[in-house]
Amino acid sequence: MIMANSSLRKFFIWLYIVLGTAVVFSLMCMNFSLDISLLALPVSLIFSGVIVYYTLALKRRDDIRAIPVIRKMMQYLPYVLLTSFVLRRAGKYGTFYWYDVATVLLWCIAFIGSLVVSYYMNDKRVILLKKEWAALEKKNPQKKLRGGAWVLFEAVDWIDALVQAVFMVLLIQIFIVQLYVIPSESMVPQFLIKDRVIVFKTASGPKFPLSDVGVPCMRDYKRGDIVVFRNPHYSIDRRSEVKTVTSQLVYMLTFMAVNLNKDADGQPKADPLVKRVAGIPGEQLVMQDGTLYARTKSSPDFLPVEKDASFAAWNLNSVDSSEKRGIKTFPLSQAQYDTMLACENERRELSMDNAAAESRSLAEQFSKIVPAKNGRMSSDGISMFEYDLFVNYDAFTQKLMSADGGAWWFEQFMTDWIKDKPAAGTYAGGDVYSDANYRLNVMIKLCLGRIIVHNAELIRNGVSAENRRNDALLYEYMEEAEKLNFYVMILDQRNMPVFPENNTDGSAQYIPENNYFMMGDNRFNSLDMRHSYTQTMTPLTKLDKYSVAYESIMAPQYVNRKYILGTTVFRFWPVNRIGVLKAK
């Protein structure tokens, strides 16, 4: 039959385009692996086949009962095809990039086509496409439902509307905006726990689930932007990605009520993260005493980053009282913060010449206390962990006094650092961070040296263990030890080594193009891109063979732009904190 109605021709052309695209898409979901990906083909092919059946009924027999079925299935077609797309890539084996590109293009055609077909299939518009359909509609008017049938119809209609709304929200959250709940206090005072924010994703290049195909990234990020990004501390392989995508879909569909993204211990993963951009491409960074420094190829000297100081929160005790009420954890009390500042000031003002003289004097004093022995004690079995050295000072003192070569070892421990003592006006290790840790190592050694020498004198004089513990001078030294130990405990939150680290020849490296460095504003309560999730026993300085060590979590890394999911644009909860979020 030759169609006189151009609208009818266009309608069927679009319908055939959608059906053809859906069938080809379904065939591209074919897979023979005995895993979940095997479901991709039947899910999309059966759904497409049903639409084909009702399309033929409408085309060949003018069966207008097919119209509401086709209309409804067109509304669901993009979501079914997207489900098949995810299923096909959720198995053991993935697909090639070009294959994903082709499949995504088919999905886009099917999605646009379904919208066009749905437009033509509007209740009032569709019967005008062909006079026979209008006549049949008039001849067989829709019966009004009553009683239980009406209740059932209304219930199904509400469920249908809800399901479609959920799927639409799903697409919106994948490609346009997404809602996030702030899980921690790493961004205090900007964000408090359970703040809810809207994240704009389109400009950040969102991708189809389990693929690298999607919207191209259309923006760069500047320092101060608050971004949501994948946590690089977790493995990002196929297996973990399937689990992550599944949990994210459930998280979206349950409107942030269910989070299945758990680690091996069953704890919710800190993924994705919400942090602030602190370092940008082309920079090399270092942070000391809470001040971030940066340099570039064109500006080779490290200079303070003033903008970072505007949002870095070091002392929560000083924040506005209205903000303070919503903070649950204060990492440092005001007294601890003052102690930290005093320790840093003492380190900066430390005279290295005086420290060297005192180190030699302490070694000489100990050698006079200990009977002369010619051996050289080995460092094997000695914990250089600064906490262990302070806590076990009495046992360590007695070991040095009794071991063959104990005095020699103590001399090496106290004086080895001196050979690399920097000249006046220069940094040990060549940068402010290395110099600060070098000095901190010396401060700890001087404190421990005083403790060991005085304790050795008390032991030689026959003072009992109980009386030694109550000795006033020893108590004073131990108070200093507690202060130093406290500072070491917060060392990795307060400071950061040169990053990216220099090449072996000493030349600088810089954050590569399309990569960024992020930190939380609440620096003492933020495990961010400065840190590892595991502790490593690390010497304070490489310039001392006998350096004391500490449990470090320092492992700075940058994040590639492709792992940035979007930028925070608006806080919609709680009501009293609603507002647009702007970079400072």
Solvent accessible surface area in square Angstrom, and as a share of the most:
residue,aa,sasa,rsa
1,M,169,0.75
2,I,169,0.86
3,M,28,0.12
4,A,105,0.82
5,N,55,0.28
6,S,53,0.34
7,S,43,0.28
8,L,5,0.03
9,R,105,0.38
10,K,109,0.46
11,F,0,0.00
12,F,6,0.02
13,I,97,0.49
14,W,80,0.28
15,L,0,0.00
16,Y,102,0.39
17,I,70,0.36
18,V,0,0.00
19,L,13,0.06
20,G,36,0.34
21,T,12,0.07
22,A,0,0.00
23,V,50,0.29
24,V,71,0.41
25,F,0,0.00
26,S,0,0.00
27,L,86,0.43
28,M,35,0.16
29,C,0,0.00
30,M,79,0.35
31,N,24,0.12
32,F,164,0.68
33,S,22,0.14
34,L,171,0.85
35,D,47,0.24
36,I,84,0.42
37,S,1,0.01
38,L,76,0.38
39,L,93,0.47
40,A,0,0.00
41,L,38,0.19
42,P,50,0.32
43,V,56,0.32
44,S,0,0.00
45,L,64,0.32
46,I,119,0.60
47,F,37,0.15
48,S,0,0.00
49,G,35,0.34
50,V,55,0.32
51,I,0,0.00
52,V,47,0.27
53,Y,134,0.51
54,Y,67,0.26
55,T,2,0.01
56,L,69,0.34
57,A,3,0.02
58,L,0,0.00
59,K,68,0.29
60,R,184,0.67
61,R,152,0.56
62,D,31,0.16
63,D,28,0.14
64,I,24,0.12
65,R,183,0.67
66,A,1,0.01
67,I,8,0.04
68,P,68,0.43
69,V,48,0.28
70,I,0,0.00
71,R,43,0.16
72,K,76,0.32
73,M,25,0.11
74,M,1,0.00
75,Q,55,0.25
76,Y,42,0.16
77,L,0,0.00
78,P,4,0.03
79,Y,12,0.05
80,V,27,0.15
81,L,0,0.00
82,L,9,0.04
83,T,59,0.34
84,S,0,0.00
85,F,2,0.01
86,V,22,0.13
87,L,27,0.14
88,R,27,0.10
89,R,2,0.01
90,A,16,0.12
91,G,10,0.09
92,K,146,0.62
93,Y,130,0.49
94,G,30,0.29
95,T,34,0.20
96,F,144,0.60
97,Y,134,0.51
98,W,162,0.57
99,Y,47,0.18
100,D,9,0.05
101,V,46,0.26
102,A,34,0.26
103,T,1,0.00
104,V,10,0.06
105,L,105,0.52
106,L,31,0.15
107,W,14,0.05
108,C,45,0.27
109,I,79,0.40
110,A,0,0.00
111,F,50,0.21
112,I,97,0.49
113,G,0,0.00
114,S,3,0.02
115,L,100,0.50
116,V,37,0.21
117,V,0,0.00
118,S,30,0.19
119,Y,124,0.47
120,Y,30,0.11
121,M,0,0.00
122,N,65,0.33
123,D,95,0.49
124,K,164,0.70
125,R,84,0.31
126,V,2,0.01
127,I,42,0.21
128,L,132,0.66
129,L,6,0.03
130,K,23,0.10
131,K,164,0.69
132,E,67,0.30
133,W,1,0.00
134,A,33,0.26
135,A,60,0.46
136,L,58,0.29
137,E,65,0.29
138,K,174,0.74
139,K,158,0.67
140,N,89,0.46
141,P,94,0.59
142,Q,156,0.70
143,K,175,0.74
144,K,174,0.74
145,L,81,0.40
146,R,191,0.70
147,G,54,0.52
148,G,59,0.56
149,A,53,0.41
150,W,130,0.46
151,V,90,0.52
152,L,119,0.59
153,F,100,0.42
154,E,53,0.24
155,A,45,0.35
156,V,84,0.48
157,D,70,0.36
158,W,182,0.64
159,I,106,0.54
160,D,23,0.12
161,A,56,0.43
162,L,110,0.55
163,V,52,0.30
164,Q,40,0.18
165,A,50,0.39
166,V,26,0.15
167,F,52,0.22
168,M,84,0.38
169,V,46,0.27
170,L,13,0.06
171,L,13,0.06
172,I,58,0.30
173,Q,12,0.05
174,I,12,0.06
175,F,29,0.12
176,I,84,0.42
177,V,42,0.24
178,Q,7,0.03
179,L,53,0.26
180,Y,15,0.06
181,V,34,0.19
182,I,5,0.03
183,P,98,0.62
184,S,49,0.32
185,E,7,0.03
186,S,10,0.06
187,M,3,0.01
188,V,0,0.00
189,P,25,0.16
190,Q,31,0.14
191,F,0,0.00
192,L,20,0.10
193,I,53,0.27
194,K,132,0.56
195,D,2,0.01
196,R,71,0.26
197,V,0,0.00
198,I,43,0.22
199,V,0,0.00
200,F,73,0.30
201,K,14,0.06
202,T,35,0.20
203,A,19,0.15
204,S,8,0.05
205,G,7,0.07
206,P,12,0.08
207,K,78,0.33
208,F,12,0.05
209,P,14,0.09
210,L,27,0.13
211,S,21,0.13
212,D,100,0.52
213,V,14,0.08
214,G,29,0.28
215,V,41,0.24
216,P,96,0.60
217,C,38,0.23
218,M,117,0.52
219,R,70,0.25
220,D,97,0.51
221,Y,10,0.04
222,K,116,0.49
223,R,35,0.13
224,G,0,0.00
225,D,11,0.06
226,I,9,0.05
227,V,0,0.00
228,V,0,0.00
229,F,0,0.00
230,R,22,0.08
231,N,1,0.00
232,P,39,0.24
233,H,44,0.20
234,Y,43,0.16
235,S,72,0.47
236,I,57,0.29
237,D,74,0.38
238,R,86,0.31
239,R,214,0.78
240,S,19,0.12
241,E,37,0.16
242,V,35,0.20
243,K,95,0.40
244,T,3,0.02
245,V,16,0.09
246,T,68,0.40
247,S,2,0.02
248,Q,41,0.18
249,L,38,0.19
250,V,40,0.23
251,Y,38,0.15
252,M,13,0.06
253,L,64,0.32
254,T,45,0.26
255,F,110,0.46
256,M,33,0.15
257,A,82,0.64
258,V,59,0.34
259,N,61,0.31
260,L,87,0.43
261,N,5,0.03
262,K,69,0.29
263,D,42,0.22
264,A,114,0.88
265,D,122,0.63
266,G,43,0.41
267,Q,109,0.49
268,P,80,0.50
269,K,31,0.13
270,A,43,0.33
271,D,15,0.08
272,P,28,0.18
273,L,15,0.07
274,V,16,0.09
275,K,7,0.03
276,R,1,0.00
277,V,0,0.00
278,A,1,0.00
279,G,0,0.00
280,I,51,0.26
281,P,35,0.22
282,G,33,0.32
283,E,11,0.05
284,Q,0,0.00
285,L,0,0.00
286,V,0,0.00
287,M,0,0.00
288,Q,5,0.02
289,D,24,0.12
290,G,11,0.11
291,T,51,0.30
292,L,2,0.01
293,Y,48,0.18
294,A,14,0.11
295,R,47,0.17
296,T,42,0.24
297,K,162,0.69
298,S,106,0.69
299,S,45,0.29
300,P,84,0.53
301,D,98,0.51
302,F,50,0.21
303,L,103,0.51
304,P,76,0.48
305,V,17,0.10
306,E,147,0.66
307,K,73,0.31
308,D,2,0.01
309,A,78,0.60
310,S,66,0.43
311,F,6,0.02
312,A,17,0.13
313,A,13,0.10
314,W,32,0.11
315,N,24,0.12
316,L,6,0.03
317,N,40,0.21
318,S,86,0.55
319,V,29,0.17
320,D,84,0.43
321,S,75,0.48
322,S,64,0.41
323,E,60,0.27
324,K,68,0.29
325,R,188,0.69
326,G,31,0.30
327,I,12,0.06
328,K,143,0.61
329,T,68,0.40
330,F,71,0.30
331,P,41,0.26
332,L,12,0.06
333,S,52,0.33
334,Q,80,0.36
335,A,71,0.55
336,Q,73,0.32
337,Y,32,0.12
338,D,70,0.36
339,T,46,0.27
340,M,0,0.00
341,L,70,0.35
342,A,54,0.42
343,C,1,0.00
344,E,3,0.01
345,N,65,0.33
346,E,68,0.31
347,R,9,0.03
348,R,122,0.45
349,E,127,0.57
350,L,34,0.17
351,S,44,0.28
352,M,17,0.08
353,D,96,0.50
354,N,104,0.53
355,A,2,0.02
356,A,4,0.03
357,A,58,0.45
358,E,56,0.25
359,S,0,0.00
360,R,130,0.47
361,S,47,0.30
362,L,11,0.06
363,A,7,0.05
364,E,97,0.43
365,Q,70,0.31
366,F,1,0.00
367,S,55,0.36
368,K,149,0.63
369,I,15,0.08
370,V,7,0.04
371,P,89,0.56
372,A,109,0.84
373,K,96,0.41
374,N,157,0.80
375,G,19,0.19
376,R,180,0.66
377,M,19,0.09
378,S,64,0.41
379,S,49,0.31
380,D,123,0.63
381,G,82,0.79
382,I,23,0.12
383,S,52,0.34
384,M,40,0.18
385,F,34,0.14
386,E,3,0.01
387,Y,103,0.39
388,D,44,0.23
389,L,6,0.03
390,F,8,0.03
391,V,82,0.47
392,N,76,0.39
393,Y,26,0.10
394,D,40,0.21
395,A,67,0.52
396,F,17,0.07
397,T,0,0.00
398,Q,80,0.35
399,K,81,0.34
400,L,0,0.00
401,M,33,0.15
402,S,79,0.51
403,A,24,0.19
404,D,87,0.45
405,G,3,0.03
406,G,1,0.01
407,A,25,0.19
408,W,70,0.24
409,W,1,0.00
410,F,0,0.00
411,E,79,0.35
412,Q,46,0.21
413,F,0,0.00
414,M,0,0.00
415,T,31,0.18
416,D,23,0.12
417,W,0,0.00
418,I,21,0.11
419,K,139,0.59
420,D,56,0.29
421,K,64,0.27
422,P,25,0.16
423,A,72,0.56
424,A,108,0.84
425,G,91,0.87
426,T,76,0.44
427,Y,118,0.45
428,A,3,0.03
429,G,50,0.48
430,G,61,0.59
431,D,20,0.10
432,V,36,0.21
433,Y,21,0.08
434,S,37,0.24
435,D,12,0.06
436,A,4,0.03
437,N,7,0.04
438,Y,0,0.00
439,R,43,0.16
440,L,2,0.01
441,N,0,0.00
442,V,0,0.00
443,M,10,0.04
444,I,1,0.00
445,K,1,0.00
446,L,6,0.03
447,C,1,0.00
448,L,0,0.00
449,G,0,0.00
450,R,69,0.25
451,I,0,0.00
452,I,0,0.00
453,V,5,0.03
454,H,30,0.13
455,N,0,0.00
456,A,0,0.00
457,E,53,0.24
458,L,21,0.10
459,I,42,0.21
460,R,133,0.48
461,N,100,0.51
462,G,65,0.63
463,V,44,0.25
464,S,57,0.36
465,A,45,0.35
466,E,110,0.49
467,N,89,0.46
468,R,19,0.07
469,R,151,0.55
470,N,108,0.55
471,D,33,0.17
472,A,84,0.65
473,L,71,0.35
474,L,2,0.01
475,Y,135,0.51
476,E,104,0.47
477,Y,44,0.17
478,M,44,0.20
479,E,91,0.41
480,E,44,0.20
481,A,2,0.02
482,E,120,0.54
483,K,45,0.19
484,L,1,0.00
485,N,26,0.13
486,F,34,0.14
487,Y,2,0.01
488,V,7,0.04
489,M,135,0.60
490,I,18,0.09
491,L,2,0.01
492,D,7,0.03
493,Q,29,0.13
494,R,11,0.04
495,N,0,0.00
496,M,0,0.00
497,P,33,0.21
498,V,17,0.10
499,F,15,0.06
500,P,14,0.09
501,E,122,0.55
502,N,57,0.29
503,N,60,0.31
504,T,155,0.90
505,D,117,0.61
506,G,49,0.47
507,S,50,0.33
508,A,28,0.22
509,Q,71,0.32
510,Y,43,0.16
511,I,2,0.01
512,P,53,0.33
513,E,133,0.60
514,N,52,0.27
515,N,14,0.07
516,Y,4,0.01
517,F,0,0.00
518,M,0,0.00
519,M,0,0.00
520,G,0,0.00
521,D,1,0.01
522,N,1,0.01
523,R,1,0.00
524,F,21,0.09
525,N,55,0.28
526,S,4,0.03
527,L,85,0.43
528,D,0,0.00
529,M,0,0.00
530,R,0,0.00
531,H,0,0.00
532,S,28,0.18
533,Y,85,0.32
534,T,96,0.56
535,Q,117,0.52
536,T,85,0.49
537,M,95,0.42
538,T,46,0.27
539,P,75,0.47
540,L,8,0.04
541,T,12,0.07
542,K,199,0.84
543,L,50,0.25
544,D,6,0.03
545,K,164,0.69
546,Y,19,0.07
547,S,8,0.05
548,V,0,0.00
549,A,8,0.06
550,Y,9,0.03
551,E,77,0.35
552,S,6,0.04
553,I,25,0.13
554,M,34,0.15
555,A,44,0.34
556,P,30,0.19
557,Q,55,0.25
558,Y,79,0.30
559,V,3,0.02
560,N,53,0.27
561,R,54,0.20
562,K,134,0.57
563,Y,65,0.25
564,I,4,0.02
565,L,39,0.19
566,G,0,0.00
567,T,12,0.07
568,T,10,0.06
569,V,54,0.31
570,F,63,0.26
571,R,24,0.09
572,F,58,0.24
573,W,126,0.44
574,P,35,0.22
575,V,101,0.58
576,N,132,0.68
577,R,46,0.17
578,I,87,0.44
579,G,23,0.23
580,V,101,0.58
581,L,19,0.10
582,K,157,0.67
583,A,39,0.30
584,K,109,0.46
